[in-house]
């Protein structure tokens, strides 16, 4: 996450910033790509400063939980972390898994 945020040349993280994940899960079809249009994580606050990394990470986790419809095993797998790590991050970031 940190590397993607630092190296990103745009105002938001998009699937293009994660080529390793795209390679691991396979490139999406044009139909799936259309599904992702407009999906991104804002990197900057309204004043132009970078958002804190924990806020960006929380947004990514919420996005993944919504995308995988709360299937936490799948969320953890797709984020490349263990389930226990995911649940620890949810607690640390103050995210309720049922409400995300």
QUINOR-V798883 format. One record per pair of residues at least 4 apart in sequence whose C-alpha atoms are under 6 Angstrom apart, sorted by sequence separation. I is the first residue (numbers start at 0). J is the second residue. D is the distance in Angstrom with one decimal. If there is no record, write none. Layout:
# QUINOR-V798883
i=I j=J d=D
i=I j=J d=D
This chain:
# QUINOR-V798883
i=2 j=6 d=5.9
i=3 j=7 d=5.7
i=21 j=25 d=5.5
i=27 j=31 d=5.6
i=43 j=47 d=5.5
i=44 j=48 d=5.5
i=63 j=67 d=6.0
i=64 j=68 d=5.8
i=88 j=92 d=5.9
i=89 j=93 d=5.9
i=95 j=99 d=6.0
i=21 j=26 d=5.6
i=43 j=48 d=5.4
i=64 j=69 d=4.9
i=75 j=80 d=5.2
i=89 j=94 d=4.8
i=43 j=49 d=4.4
i=44 j=50 d=5.6
i=75 j=81 d=5.7
i=42 j=49 d=5.8
i=43 j=50 d=5.2
i=75 j=82 d=5.4
i=42 j=50 d=5.6
i=63 j=74 d=5.9
i=13 j=39 d=4.8
i=12 j=39 d=5.3
i=11 j=39 d=5.6
i=12 j=40 d=5.0
i=11 j=40 d=5.0
i=11 j=41 d=4.3
i=11 j=42 d=5.1
i=10 j=42 d=5.6
i=61 j=99 d=5.4
